[in-house]
Each structure stands twice: as structure tokens, then as C-alpha cells.
Amino acid sequence: MRKLLVLGFVGLLAQLIDGSLGMAYGVTSSTLLLAAGVAPAAASAAVHFSEIGTSLVSGFSHHKLGNVDWRTVSILAVPGFVGAFAGATFLASLDGDAAKPWVAAILLGLGGYVIWRFLVLGGRRPTFKSRPSAAFLAPMGLAGGALDAIGGGGWGPVGTTTLLSSGRLEPRKVIGSIDTSEFVVAVGGSLGFLLALAHSDIPWDYAVALLAGGVVAAPIAAWLVRRLAARVLGVAAGGLIVVTNSKTLAEATGVTGGSVGAVVGGLAVLWVAGIVWAVRQERRVRLTEELDRELELAGA
């Protein structure tokens, strides 16, 4: 019973992060299940079954708050479903761990670009003039869906990172669209696991516990992403990408536990400093805008 309560809390925390930053539900939940001794395929299956519910509630909440670009969702959904179904079906025969360092390196680079894009804007706010094309979204959906099923998480890191780095959608709509389309990806992955695994191999109690916590957190996370400024949200998401994938790369290259902690801890401090700086910049811009409006009114 205690383990289920802990999993429920993990589901709540993971969805709170995922719904407000567009990633980390699968990664966080899968990591705990693997640490508890659950087989990789079974862990990914439990996460995907729980994501059917959490992503449905999260998508509805983001939609009600205007955080979803439905054109992006409609293009991502089918390739994401196909990729997740294929990844789940072939998980037993694929070596997902061997691919993780390469994927982490790519995501690390993209995460750094996201931070640069939103952190070095000076006093300017980011602008988003164009929308991503189908030729851009479809391959991303296919790759993200496959990686999500194979690694127990990946839809958010691939989708959110790629869309944020492209600069074609504002951060809140990137996160809302990725979270909403994740419902279809979760269904595809779950169907694949139902075919690939025996019913008894899937830890249904773990899936339900994760689901319960995630459903509670989903509306709160959608509200947070609506309130946070684009600059702050971009730096927060980029920092999460860099910190997470730096840990993966460090461990893959044989760095010891203490050194990994030092690297991750140092990057985490820089991440927090970047968010603080972004908040201050946003306040400065808003203050300038308010002063400009007051001057305009006084001149009129």
C-alpha cells in the first residue's frame, strides 16, 4: 500500500512538471519503476496506460485555457501513434539503452539552443510568426512516438525540445499541443504493449496509482503554463532538457556517481539562476511597457 501511495505522489509530481514544462512524466515515472525492479517493457507499459488518462485530462485542461494549437496536434497524432505502436511492439528486440546517449546528445544541444533563444533576447520579448509545417511535424511525431515507447519516455523531450528550438510556436502552445497529442501516442503505445506482453506482465496497480496522481495535477499544470511568461517558460524547459540529458550522457560515458551528482548539481544551480534572470527581465519589460502607456495617456 505504501508503494502505491508513493507512486501516486510520483504521478502527481511528474504530471505537474510535464503539464507545465511539456516533458518528464514518462522519464520520471519510468525511472522509479525501473529502480523498483520492474522490467523495462512492463515499466513503459504501466506508464503508457496511466498516460491515457493523464494526457486526456491534461489536454482538456490546456484546451480550455487556450494553450493548444489544434493544427499541430492533428498533424502529430497519426505519426506519433504509429511510432509508439511500433516501438512498443518491438521493444523486446530493440536495445533502447544503446541509443540513449546519442539521443541525449542531440537533445542536450537543442536544449542549449532553447535557453540561448530565450535568455539572450535582452529587453526584447520572443515573437512567433509562423507555424510548423506538416513536413516538419510528421517525422518528429514518428521518432518521438517510437522513442517514447522504447525508452518509457521521450514524446515530451523530443516534441517540446524540437518545437521550442524551431521558434514557430509560443512555449505555452508548444507545451499544450504536445501534452494533448500525447493522448494518441499513449493509446498507440498501450495497444502495442497489449500485443507484445502477457496481461499478467503489466503492473496494472502501478499504472492506476500513477494515473490517480497525474489526474489531480493535470489542471493545475495547465493553469501554470497559462500564467507563466514565454521567456520564463522557455528558459525553464530548456534547463530541464539540459540537466536531464547531461545526467544521461555522464552516466553513459562512465562518470562515477559522485561526479554525476556534481555535474547535475552545478547545472541545476545555473538553471535556477537563468530562471531568476528571465523573471527579472520580464518584470523590467512589463514595467517599461506600463510607463510607456502612462506617458501615452498623459500625452493624450
C-alpha positions as CSV (number, residue, x, y, z in Angstrom):
1,M,0.0,0.0,0.0
2,R,2.8,2.4,0.9
3,K,4.5,1.8,-2.5
4,L,1.2,2.6,-4.3
5,L,0.8,5.9,-2.3
6,V,4.4,6.8,-3.2
7,L,3.7,6.0,-6.9
8,G,0.6,8.2,-6.7
9,F,2.7,11.1,-5.4
10,V,5.3,10.5,-8.1
11,G,2.5,10.6,-10.7
12,L,1.3,13.9,-9.3
13,L,4.7,15.4,-9.3
14,A,5.6,14.0,-12.8
15,Q,2.4,15.4,-14.3
16,L,2.8,18.7,-12.6
17,I,6.3,19.0,-14.3
18,D,5.0,17.5,-17.6
19,G,1.9,19.7,-17.9
20,S,3.8,22.9,-17.1
21,L,7.1,22.2,-19.0
22,G,5.9,19.7,-21.6
23,M,8.1,16.8,-20.6
24,A,9.2,14.4,-17.8
25,Y,6.1,12.4,-16.9
26,G,7.4,9.2,-18.7
27,V,11.0,9.8,-17.7
28,T,10.3,10.4,-14.1
29,S,7.8,7.6,-13.7
30,S,9.8,5.0,-15.7
31,T,12.9,5.8,-13.7
32,L,11.1,5.0,-10.4
33,L,9.6,1.8,-11.7
34,L,12.9,0.5,-13.1
35,A,14.5,1.3,-9.7
36,A,11.8,-0.8,-8.1
37,G,12.8,-3.7,-10.2
38,V,10.1,-3.6,-12.8
39,A,11.2,-4.9,-16.3
40,P,11.7,-2.1,-18.9
41,A,8.8,-3.2,-21.1
42,A,6.5,-3.6,-18.2
43,A,7.5,-0.2,-16.8
44,S,6.9,1.5,-20.1
45,A,3.6,-0.3,-20.4
46,A,2.4,0.9,-17.0
47,V,3.5,4.5,-17.8
48,H,1.7,4.5,-21.1
49,F,-1.6,3.1,-19.7
50,S,-1.5,5.7,-17.0
51,E,-0.8,8.4,-19.6
52,I,-4.0,7.6,-21.4
53,G,-5.9,9.2,-18.5
54,T,-3.4,11.9,-17.5
55,S,-2.9,13.2,-21.1
56,L,-6.7,13.2,-21.7
57,V,-7.3,15.4,-18.6
58,S,-4.2,17.5,-19.3
59,G,-5.2,18.0,-23.0
60,F,-8.8,19.1,-22.0
61,S,-7.4,21.5,-19.4
62,H,-4.9,23.0,-21.9
63,H,-7.7,23.4,-24.4
64,K,-10.0,25.2,-22.0
65,L,-7.2,27.6,-21.2
66,G,-6.3,28.3,-24.9
67,N,-2.9,26.5,-24.8
68,V,-3.5,24.1,-27.8
69,D,-2.7,24.6,-31.5
70,W,-5.1,22.0,-33.0
71,R,-3.4,22.1,-36.4
72,T,-0.2,20.9,-34.8
73,V,-2.0,18.3,-32.8
74,S,-3.8,16.9,-35.8
75,I,-0.5,16.5,-37.8
76,L,1.4,15.0,-34.9
77,A,-1.2,12.5,-33.8
78,V,-1.1,9.8,-36.5
79,P,2.8,9.6,-36.9
80,G,3.0,9.6,-33.1
81,F,0.5,6.7,-32.8
82,V,2.3,4.7,-35.4
83,G,5.8,5.3,-33.9
84,A,4.5,4.4,-30.4
85,F,2.8,1.3,-31.6
86,A,5.9,0.1,-33.5
87,G,8.2,1.0,-30.6
88,A,6.1,-0.9,-28.1
89,T,5.7,-4.0,-30.3
90,F,9.5,-4.3,-30.9
91,L,10.7,-3.1,-27.5
92,A,11.8,-6.7,-26.5
93,S,14.1,-6.9,-29.6
94,L,15.5,-3.4,-29.6
95,D,18.3,-2.1,-27.4
96,G,16.9,1.2,-26.2
97,D,19.8,1.8,-23.8
98,A,22.4,1.9,-26.6
99,A,20.5,4.7,-28.4
100,K,20.0,6.8,-25.2
101,P,23.4,8.6,-25.2
102,W,23.1,9.6,-28.9
103,V,19.5,10.9,-28.3
104,A,20.6,12.6,-25.2
105,A,23.4,14.4,-27.0
106,I,21.0,15.7,-29.6
107,L,18.5,16.8,-27.0
108,L,21.3,18.5,-25.0
109,G,22.3,20.6,-28.0
110,L,18.7,21.5,-28.7
111,G,18.1,22.3,-25.0
112,G,21.1,24.7,-25.1
113,Y,19.7,26.4,-28.1
114,V,16.3,26.8,-26.4
115,I,18.0,28.5,-23.4
116,W,20.0,30.8,-25.7
117,R,17.0,31.7,-27.7
118,F,15.0,32.9,-24.7
119,L,17.8,34.0,-22.4
120,V,19.8,36.3,-24.7
121,L,16.8,38.3,-26.0
122,G,17.9,41.3,-23.9
123,G,14.9,43.6,-23.3
124,R,13.0,42.1,-26.3
125,R,10.2,39.5,-26.0
126,P,10.2,36.5,-28.2
127,T,8.0,36.6,-31.3
128,F,6.4,33.7,-33.0
129,K,5.4,34.5,-36.6
130,S,5.0,31.2,-38.4
131,R,3.5,27.7,-37.6
132,P,5.4,24.4,-38.1
133,S,4.7,22.6,-41.4
134,A,3.5,19.1,-41.9
135,A,6.9,18.1,-43.3
136,F,8.5,19.3,-40.1
137,L,5.9,17.7,-37.7
138,A,5.3,14.3,-39.2
139,P,8.9,12.9,-38.9
140,M,9.2,14.4,-35.4
141,G,6.0,12.7,-34.4
142,L,7.1,9.3,-35.7
143,A,10.5,9.5,-34.0
144,G,9.1,10.9,-30.8
145,G,6.4,8.2,-30.6
146,A,8.9,5.4,-31.1
147,L,11.4,6.7,-28.6
148,D,8.6,7.2,-26.1
149,A,7.6,3.6,-26.2
150,I,11.2,2.2,-26.3
151,G,12.6,4.4,-23.5
152,G,9.5,4.7,-21.3
153,G,9.5,8.5,-22.1
154,G,10.5,10.6,-25.0
155,W,7.5,12.2,-26.5
156,G,7.9,15.4,-24.4
157,P,11.7,15.7,-24.7
158,V,11.6,15.2,-28.5
159,G,8.5,17.1,-29.3
160,T,8.8,20.0,-26.8
161,T,12.5,20.4,-27.5
162,T,12.2,20.4,-31.3
163,L,9.2,22.8,-31.4
164,L,10.7,25.2,-28.9
165,S,14.0,25.3,-30.7
166,S,12.2,26.0,-34.0
167,G,10.6,29.1,-32.6
168,R,7.4,28.5,-34.6
169,L,5.0,28.3,-31.6
170,E,5.0,30.2,-28.4
171,P,6.0,28.0,-25.4
172,R,2.6,27.6,-23.8
173,K,1.1,26.4,-27.1
174,V,4.1,24.1,-27.6
175,I,3.5,22.5,-24.2
176,G,-0.3,22.4,-24.6
177,S,-0.1,20.8,-28.0
178,I,2.5,18.2,-27.1
179,D,0.6,17.3,-23.9
180,T,-2.7,17.0,-25.9
181,S,-1.3,14.9,-28.7
182,E,0.3,12.6,-26.1
183,F,-3.1,11.0,-25.6
184,V,-2.9,9.4,-29.0
185,V,0.7,8.4,-28.5
186,A,-0.2,6.7,-25.2
187,V,-3.0,4.8,-26.9
188,G,-0.7,3.6,-29.6
189,G,2.0,2.5,-27.2
190,S,-0.6,0.8,-24.9
191,L,-2.0,-1.2,-27.8
192,G,1.5,-2.3,-28.8
193,F,2.2,-3.5,-25.3
194,L,-1.1,-5.4,-25.1
195,L,0.0,-7.4,-28.2
196,A,3.7,-7.8,-27.1
197,L,3.2,-8.6,-23.4
198,A,1.1,-11.1,-21.5
199,H,-1.7,-9.5,-19.5
200,S,-0.1,-10.6,-16.2
201,D,3.3,-9.0,-17.1
202,I,1.7,-5.5,-17.0
203,P,1.7,-3.9,-13.4
204,W,-1.8,-2.6,-13.5
205,D,-1.8,-1.4,-9.9
206,Y,1.2,0.7,-10.6
207,A,-0.5,2.2,-13.7
208,V,-3.6,3.1,-11.6
209,A,-1.5,4.7,-8.9
210,L,0.4,6.9,-11.4
211,L,-2.9,7.7,-13.1
212,A,-4.5,8.9,-9.9
213,G,-1.7,11.3,-9.0
214,G,-1.4,12.6,-12.6
215,V,-5.1,13.4,-13.0
216,V,-5.0,15.5,-9.9
217,A,-2.0,17.5,-11.1
218,A,-3.1,18.0,-14.8
219,P,-5.5,21.0,-14.4
220,I,-3.0,22.7,-12.0
221,A,-0.2,22.4,-14.5
222,A,-2.3,23.7,-17.4
223,W,-3.2,26.8,-15.3
224,L,0.5,27.4,-14.5
225,V,1.6,27.3,-18.2
226,R,-1.1,29.8,-19.0
227,R,0.3,32.2,-16.4
228,L,4.0,31.9,-17.0
229,A,5.7,34.3,-19.4
230,A,7.1,32.9,-22.7
231,R,10.7,33.9,-21.7
232,V,10.5,32.3,-18.3
233,L,8.8,29.1,-19.6
234,G,11.4,28.8,-22.4
235,V,14.3,29.0,-20.0
236,A,12.7,26.6,-17.6
237,A,12.0,24.0,-20.2
238,G,15.5,24.4,-21.8
239,G,17.1,24.0,-18.4
240,L,15.2,20.8,-17.7
241,I,16.3,19.4,-21.1
242,V,20.0,20.2,-20.4
243,V,20.0,18.9,-16.8
244,T,18.2,15.6,-17.6
245,N,20.3,14.8,-20.7
246,S,23.6,15.8,-19.1
247,K,23.0,13.1,-16.4
248,T,22.3,10.5,-19.2
249,L,25.4,11.4,-21.1
250,A,27.6,11.5,-17.9
251,E,26.4,8.0,-16.9
252,A,26.9,6.6,-20.4
253,T,30.5,7.8,-20.5
254,G,31.4,6.1,-17.3
255,V,31.4,9.0,-14.9
256,T,31.1,7.9,-11.3
257,G,28.1,8.6,-9.1
258,G,29.6,11.5,-7.1
259,S,30.9,13.2,-10.2
260,V,27.5,12.8,-11.9
261,G,25.9,14.5,-8.9
262,A,28.4,17.4,-9.0
263,V,27.8,17.9,-12.8
264,V,24.0,17.8,-12.4
265,G,24.0,19.9,-9.3
266,G,26.2,22.6,-10.9
267,L,23.9,22.7,-14.0
268,A,20.8,22.9,-11.7
269,V,22.3,26.0,-10.0
270,L,22.8,27.6,-13.4
271,W,19.3,26.6,-14.4
272,V,17.8,28.3,-11.4
273,A,19.9,31.4,-11.9
274,G,18.7,31.5,-15.5
275,I,15.1,31.4,-14.5
276,V,15.6,34.2,-11.9
277,W,17.3,36.3,-14.6
278,A,14.4,35.6,-17.0
279,V,11.9,36.6,-14.4
280,R,13.7,39.9,-13.7
281,Q,14.0,40.6,-17.4
282,E,10.2,40.0,-17.8
283,R,9.4,42.3,-14.9
284,R,11.7,45.0,-16.4
285,V,9.9,44.8,-19.7
286,R,6.5,44.9,-18.2
287,L,7.5,48.0,-16.1
288,T,8.8,49.7,-19.2
289,E,5.5,49.0,-21.0
290,E,3.4,50.3,-18.2
291,L,5.5,53.5,-18.1
292,D,5.1,53.9,-21.9
293,R,1.3,53.5,-21.6
294,E,1.1,56.1,-18.8
295,L,3.1,58.5,-20.9
296,E,0.8,58.0,-23.8
297,L,-2.2,58.6,-21.7
298,A,-0.6,61.7,-20.2
299,G,0.2,63.0,-23.7
300,A,-3.3,62.4,-24.9
